């Protein structure tokens, strides 16, 4: 991930990523981007604050580094945060 220009080596497609991060994932890992966009619509919640990934302007976050907060040495199960609201609806 560092060689691709990411500032840390979190999971590819981390839900903690911002607009610049997700636009870089869209280019570097289009299948991961598309799968997360589908998942967002399925659960009705986006990992971004202002928009769903399938509506993300490809220039959003431009000029900003693709930052993601560090998940620690073993990760914290970020997907749990994304799916928490969905599971409460069932």
N, C-alpha and C positions, 0 to 999 in steps of 0.2 A: 504494500500500500504506500509506503514511503517513496518508493521509486516512481509511483504514479502521481506524486504530488500531494498526497494526503499527509496531514500533520500527526496522525497517530494510526495505529493498526487495529482499529476496532473491527467489529463484524462488518462485512460488506452489506450495505443497506441498513445501517443502524438507524433506529427510529429517533435517536437523539440528534440526528443531523439537521442542519438548516437548509435554506434554499440553495446556497452555493454548493454545499455538499451533495444534495440530491441532483442538481444539474450536472455535477461531475460524474456521479453514479450513472446518470442517464447516458452519458457518453461512454464511460469505461465499462459499465456492466448493464447494458440495456435490458436484459432479461430480469435482473434483480429489480430494476426500476419498475418495469411493467408489472411484475408480480406484486410488488408493494402497492402500486396504484390500484390494482384489482382488489387486493386485501382491504385497503382503505375504504373503497366503495362498498364492499361486502359488509363490513362492520359499521359503516357510517361515521367513521372518525378518521381524521388525518393526523399524520405525525408532524405536520407543519401547523403553525398557529393560524395562518391566514388563508390557506388554500389547500385543496387536494392536489396530489402529485399530478393527476391527469389534467389539471388546469394550470400547473406551474409554468409561468413564462420562462422560456429557455434562457433569457438574459437576466433573470432574477438572481440576486446575489453576486452578480458579476463584479469583479474587482475585490471581492472578499475571499479570503482563504477558505477552503472546504473544511471548516472546523467542526469537530464533534467532541463533546466532553469525554474525558477518559472514563472507561468502564471499570477500571481496576485490573488486577492481575488475572482474575477468573471470570470477570463479567458479572452483571447483575440481572441477567434475564430481561433485557429491554422489551422483548416481545410481550412480556406479561403486562407491562404498562399499556401497550397499544390495545391488547385484547381485554383488559380488565372491564371496561365499560360494556363491551359486547357481551361478555359472559354474565354480567349482572342483569342484562335485559332478558335472558332466557328463563 
